[in-house]
Amino acid sequence: MLIFYNKVLQDFTQLLESEYNYDTIIEIGEQPDTQLFKVHSAILYQRSSYFQQKLANTIKGNNIFNIKLPNISVKTFNIVISKYIYSGVVSLENLETGQSKFQALQQFCNEIIIKCPDLVFDSDDFTNLQENALISLLEHNELQLDESVIWDKVLLNSISIPFSIINLGHAVEISSWINRCLTTYDITEIPYEFKLLLRDSRDGFDVKTFHKLYDNIPDLIVVIKVENSDEILGGYYPLGWKFTNSGFIKALGSFIFSLKNENKKESILSRVNDKSDAICYNQYNGPWFYYFGHYDANGLKEWYYNSHGDSYN
């Protein structure tokens, strides 16, 4: 039976390498460094819950499923598709290995993680795991984790969100609000790259610092965490702030929000209602969404909020 099983795995591997009768093309990476993988939808569907959903939502063109995964590196995807989804066997031959004085420690840690993968794969810090460390784990054929779970976790790792306040789910939700989507994006289809421009603990949050780093930059997201609580508030402004005394201005597409957390099951979205009074430009103000924002006179970490405002609904 074992010999038969090994032969089947070998046949699957040869099927992948030959590309015989493929019906799915997966484009990995971003231009100009993309690579096409010609694979088989039946195997993807059976071996990965992620691809089950992906294939179900993809329409064939010329009898071919075309899927793009720009956030996955070619090296990582090659290991997942060939060593887990197709064969389920990882070979350590012909792989480059780095030598360092910490190799023994790395091996010790890997052995623990292989036996108890939840320590890493279910960690809140999993998305911060470096790619070479993730690849090192994937290369072990004793990793005690279901293949579909491995693939889903690799997808999460490939999309980095540079904030400590919001998570990947929040980023998906905010992206969907910006584009006014009727349904929420899949985590692999976020159309925006999130860049951290200002962090209070790193840059400070006085008005001059805010305008120095934020002014004239479009598509800005402001996120704050309410002290001594898990409440997360924020707003989106598509045009970019200015260090002037212009007062309130129009801001079509602006919105404010309260994000879901452990105590709040659903996020709250408030889109701009009175477009003429949506945003305030003032040399004493940081980000100001009419009745919600930062005013320097209140103190560096004090924000103002009044629920009686009618510019957002």
N, C-alpha and C positions, 0 to 999 in steps of 0.2 A: 504493500500500500504506500509506504514511504517513497519507494522508487517511482511509482506511478505519479504521486503528488509532485515530486521534484520534476518529473518529465513535463507535467502540465504547466508548471511555473516556467520552465524553460521555453515551452512552446509560446506562452504569452509574451515572454520577453522577446523572442524572435519575431513575433507578430508586430510588436511595437517597432522594432528596428527595421523591419522590411517595409512598413507602412502599407502592407497589402490590404486592399479593400477598406481603406479608412473612410470615414464619413464625417469627421470632425476636424477642424483646423483651429488650434488655439494659438493666438498671438500673445507672446509673453514679452514684457518689458515695454519701454517707450522708445520712439524713434530718436536716433537712427540705430539704436542697439536692440532691435527686436529680433525674436527668433520664433519660427513657426514650428509647432508640433502637430504632426498628423496622426490622429489617434482614432479610437473606436468608441462611439457613443454607448454601445451596449455595455462595455466594460466600465466606462466612467459611471454610467447610471447605477450599475450594480454595486460598485465599490465605494462610491462617495455620495453621501446625502447632499453635499453642496452641489455636485454636478447633476444630481437628480432634479433639483430645483432650477439650476441654470439651463439645462436642456429643455425642461418643460416650458421655459419662458423664452426660448430661442426658436425663431422660424428658419427653416432650412432654405437656403438659396442654392439652386442647381444641385439639389440633393446633398448639400454639405451644411453642417452646423458651423457657423463662424463665431468664435468666442474670443474676446479680448480681455486680457488680465494685465494691465499696465503696471500694477503695483507689486507684482511678483518678480523676483530676480530669476534669470534664466537658470542659474546654478541651483537654486533652491527648488524650482519647479521640476527640473530634470531629475533630482533625487526623489521627489515625491511621486512623480508619474511613473518612473521606471522601477524604483525600488519598493514602493508601497502599493500603488494602485494596480500595476500590472503584475509584478512578480511576488511582492511581499517579502523579498529577500534582499539583504544589503550585503554587497561585497566590499571588502576593505582593500582589495587589490588595486594597484595602479592609482591610488588616491594620494595626493600630496599630504604629508604630515609635518606639522611644525614642531620644532624641537625647542624647548625652553626649560628653565629650571623649575617651572611650575607645572610641567607635564604630569608628574605623578599626582599632584593635587587635583589637576583637572580630571584625570582618570578616576580618582577616588570619588569626586563629586558626580561625575557622569554615572558611575555605578549605582550611586544612591538614587539619582533621578530616574534611571532606567527602571529600577524596581518600584519607585514611588513617583511616577511622572506628574501626578496631580500637584506636587510641591511647586512645580514650575508652570505647567500648562494651565492651571487654574488660578495662578497668582495674578493679582491686580497689576503687577509690574511686567507681565509677560510680553506686552507690546513693546517694552523697552529692551528686550533681549536682543543682543547683537546677532547679526546673521551668521557669522562664523560659529558662534556658540550654538545656535539653533541647528546648523548643519552638522556639527559634531554630534549632537543628540540623534538626529535623524539617521546618521550613518550606522547606528547600532541596531542589529537585527533582533536584539532581546528587548527592545523598548516595548513595555507592556501597556500599549494604548491602541485603541481601535483605529484602523486606517482612516475612516471618515472623520474621526475626531482630530487626528493629526492634521489632515488637510484643512479643516476649518480653523485650527489654531495657527497654521502657517499663513492663512489669509489675514488673520487678525494681526499677526506679527509684521506683515509686510506693509501695513498702513500705519504710519506713525502720527500721533496727535501730540504736539509739543506743549501740552498744558497739564498741570497737575489737578486742575479743578474739574474740567470736563473729560469725558471718556469718548470712546469711539462711537457709542450709540448716540451721544449728544451731538457729535459732529455730523453724523448721518442725518439726524433730525433737523439741525440748523441748515444744512445744505439743501434739504428738501423744501424748507420754508423759503429760502432765498429764491429758488426757482419755481415756487408756487406749485409744487408737485401734488397731485391728488393722492399718491401713495409715497411711502418713504423709500428712499434709495436703498439698494442692496449695498452692503459694506464694501464690495469690490468696485462699485460704480460711483463713488463720491467724485464729483467733477471739480472739486476745489482742493488746493493744497493749503493746509493751515500752517501759518508761520507766526511764531510768537514775537511780537514787536516790543512789548513792554510787560514786565513783571514787577509788581510792587516790591517784592523781597529782593529783587536784583537791581532795579532801576530807580525805585522810589516812585511816588505818584503825586508829585506836585504839578500844577498847571503847566509850567514851562517845560517840564520833562515830557508831559503828555503831548503838547503841541509840537515839540521838537521831533518826536518819534512818529507821530500820527498824522500831522497835517498833510493835506493834499494826497493822501493815499486812499484809493477807493476800496469798497467792499470791506469795511472794518467791522469786527465783532468785538464787543466789550463784554467781559464776563467777570462777575464778582461773587464771592462767597460770603454770605452774611455771618458775622462773627458769632461764635457760640451756637451755631446751628448748622444743619446740612443744606440749607436753602441756597440755591444758585440762581442769581438774577443776571440779566444782560440785555444787550440790544444790538441791532445791526443797522449800519448806515452805509449806503452804497456810494456816496459821493466824496467823502473825505472832509475832515474838519479844517477850519481856518482860524488863525489867531487874530481875530478882528472883533469889533463891537457892532456887528451887523444886527444883532438881536435874533429873533426867531425867523426861520426861513422854511421854504418848502422842502420836503424830503420824500418824494414818491418812492415807495418800495421799502421804506424804513419800518422796523418793527422792534418790539421789546418782548421779553419772554421770562418765564420762570421754569427751570428745567426739572424733570422728574428725578427723584432720588428714592432712598429706602423708605421714606415716609410719605412720598407723593407718587402715586402710580402713573399719573399722566402729566406731561408738560403743559404749560399754559402759554399760548401765543396771542399777542395783541398787535395787530397791524395798525399802521397809521390811519387815523380817521380824518382829522383836520390837517390836511397836508401843509397848510400855510404856517402852522405853529408846531411842526414836528421836531425840529432841531434848533438849538440855540448856539450862535457864535458869540462868544464873549471872552475877553482876556482874563476874566476871573473864573471862568468855567473850564472844567475838563469836558468829558463827554456828557452831553445834556440832551435827554429825550423828553423835552417839555417838563412833565412833572416827575421825572426820574433822571438823576444824574449826579455829577460831582461839582461842588462849589468850594473853592479854595478857602473861603472864610470859615467854612464849617469844620475845617481840619483835614489833614491829608488823607485820613482813612474814613472820613464821614461822607456818606452819600445821602441825598435827599430823595424822598419819595412821597407822593401824595396821590391817593387812590381816587380823588375827586376830579382829576383832570380828564378831559374828553378828547384829547388829540389822538389817543390810541384806544381801540376798543377790543 
